[in-house]
């Protein structure tokens, strides 16, 4: 039986995050959630939780200081934080929105990954969640796609620079039926109408359905586990066969 691990999940109050935390907790891992205060209020985790704003370097530093007291050594760190609230052509995208999406989805990964490194144990695993849109470009998602493509490149750079002490891998899902498709947990009205044409999107998927959080949890836990101990800098595409790079 695999020994229990100490794992922090950034974005753990979101749809995929909640499913991941439940799975990790059920198998006996010690899990800490980091997320926006409003997200933690709406979806109170059943495990320890720390507030953090990925736009703020000082907020991330404070969260890591607190985490270091509670869990001075981490076996795993999962970065699920990310959002995109508009579908619009790049030519019609405002600079403020573009900057916000790159800050939240790319700069935030850089800041949080850099900040968590002193807590990671030897042979630790970092898993960053990107998006299939990073390579499978679709109109209307330019800002988000650019940010997630950057996340993959940056995660691979971390993988090279941190090897062999720490592994860094990426999970890149297609659309997952969570609050994300309505703007993101804590950043939108989660009961709002989905901006995507779900039936049209489903028709492009060989599996014939939209992904559920559990479909992404499995690949993440695999990359956290010793079963993937010889993998680093890799991307697992999770999309029901809709995109095969």
ABEGO torsion letter per residue (X at the ends): XBBBBBBBBBGAABAAAAAAAAAAAAAGBBBBBBBBAAAAAABBBABBBBBBBAABAAAAAAAAAAAAAABABBABBBBABEBBABBBBAAABBAAAAAAAAAAAAAAAAAAAAAAAAABBBGBBBBBBBBAAAABBBBGAAAAAAAAAAAAAAAAAAAAAAOAABBBBBBBBBBBBBAAAAGEBGABBAABBBABBAAAAAAABAAGBBBBAAAAAAAAAAAABAAAAABBGBBBBBAGGABBX
